[in-house]
Amino acid sequence: MPQHKSAVKRVRQNERRRAQNRYHRSRMRTMIKNLENMDDHGEAVTLLNDVKAYLDRMVCKHIIHKNKAANYKSALETAVNAKA
């Protein structure tokens, strides 16, 4: 248990941030999975733009590394272009 007031606050902040990070990471993975399972090329292209924008936001929030986002985007671009 934390002994100081600041440590108690730090525990509260960490719990709140962990919950937010888990939500965003889960949403990101779901969006990627939905894009990979999509058959229609036109819909996949529009969803790809949304996924890429969301990945960029996750980089800005330090939830994922910028290189990991770049790898995701590259693989998803390849998958969507292969459906054309």
C-alpha positions as CSV (number, residue, x, y, z in Angstrom):
1,M,0.0,0.0,0.0
2,P,1.2,3.5,-0.8
3,Q,2.3,5.5,2.2
4,H,2.3,9.0,0.7
5,K,-0.5,11.1,-0.7
6,S,1.3,11.4,-4.0
7,A,1.8,7.6,-4.3
8,V,-2.0,7.1,-3.7
9,K,-2.7,9.5,-6.5
10,R,-0.2,7.8,-8.7
11,V,-1.9,4.5,-8.2
12,R,-5.3,6.0,-9.1
13,Q,-3.8,7.5,-12.3
14,N,-2.1,4.3,-13.3
15,E,-5.4,2.4,-13.0
16,R,-7.3,4.9,-15.0
17,R,-4.6,5.1,-17.7
18,R,-4.3,1.3,-17.9
19,A,-8.0,1.0,-18.5
20,Q,-7.9,3.6,-21.2
21,N,-4.9,2.0,-22.9
22,R,-6.6,-1.5,-22.8
23,Y,-9.7,0.0,-24.4
24,H,-7.8,1.7,-27.2
25,R,-5.6,-1.4,-27.9
26,S,-8.6,-3.7,-28.0
27,R,-10.5,-1.3,-30.3
28,M,-7.4,-1.1,-32.6
29,R,-7.1,-4.9,-32.8
30,T,-10.8,-5.3,-33.5
31,M,-10.6,-2.7,-36.3
32,I,-7.7,-4.5,-37.9
33,K,-9.4,-7.9,-37.6
34,N,-12.6,-6.5,-39.2
35,L,-10.5,-5.0,-42.1
36,E,-8.7,-8.3,-42.7
37,N,-12.0,-10.2,-42.9
38,M,-13.6,-7.8,-45.3
39,D,-14.4,-9.0,-48.8
40,D,-15.5,-5.9,-50.6
41,H,-12.6,-3.8,-51.9
42,G,-14.4,-0.5,-51.9
43,E,-15.5,-0.8,-48.2
44,A,-12.1,-2.1,-47.3
45,V,-10.4,1.0,-48.7
46,T,-12.6,3.3,-46.7
47,L,-12.1,1.3,-43.5
48,L,-8.4,1.2,-44.2
49,N,-8.2,5.0,-44.0
50,D,-10.0,4.9,-40.6
51,V,-7.7,2.2,-39.3
52,K,-4.6,4.1,-40.4
53,A,-5.8,7.3,-38.8
54,Y,-6.6,5.4,-35.5
55,L,-3.1,3.8,-35.6
56,D,-1.6,7.3,-35.9
57,R,-3.6,8.4,-32.9
58,M,-2.3,5.5,-30.9
59,V,1.2,6.5,-31.8
60,C,0.6,10.0,-30.6
61,K,-0.8,8.7,-27.3
62,H,2.3,6.4,-26.8
63,I,0.1,3.3,-26.8
64,I,2.0,1.7,-29.6
65,H,5.4,2.4,-31.1
66,K,5.6,4.3,-34.4
67,N,7.4,1.5,-36.2
68,K,4.7,-1.0,-35.1
69,A,2.1,1.3,-36.5
70,A,4.0,1.5,-39.8
71,N,4.3,-2.3,-40.0
72,Y,0.5,-2.6,-39.4
73,K,-0.3,0.0,-42.0
74,S,2.0,-1.6,-44.6
75,A,0.6,-5.1,-44.1
76,L,-3.0,-3.8,-44.2
77,E,-2.3,-1.9,-47.4
78,T,-0.9,-5.0,-49.0
79,A,-3.9,-7.1,-47.9
80,V,-6.4,-4.5,-49.2
81,N,-4.6,-4.1,-52.5
82,A,-4.6,-7.9,-52.9
83,K,-8.4,-8.0,-52.8
84,A,-8.7,-5.6,-55.7
